[in-house]
Amino acid sequence: MQSRKEKSGYWLILEQGEEVKSSISNWAREHKITGAQVWGIGAITDVELAYYSPQAKKWKTRRFPGENYEMLSCIGNISEDGLHAHISMSDARFNVHGGHLIGAEISVMGEFFILPTTKLGKKPLPKLGLRGISLEK
């Protein structure tokens, strides 16, 4: 992993074999970043995505093992819980898949920009059965 501080944020480059969610979450903890916006592109493999059904209050997950995917877009935030991101990705046949990122490994390189904000806390959302960002101080 490489990182560089810029005037408005940080560039973070993940290298082949690094796990996206844990690498960015750990980096943020080490740099004491508890609130940020995240954008990224790159190439990934061994991907797991999820979709949340608010009616059933359950997650449906799907694995995409072994194949290389272009990460067309990764957008999310960093809170006290770490990285929360959604991605879209395409396969070699140009089919696009997307969802809530559970995990993915960098297959070539991942290029991310992190824009720190004020601390983002999370609170339970009982009606949905989830935790969500809280803007309360």
Helices and strands as residue ranges (DSSP letters): E 2-5, E 10-15, H 20-30, E 36-53, E 58-64, E 69-79, E 82-90, E 96-116, E 121-125, E 130-134
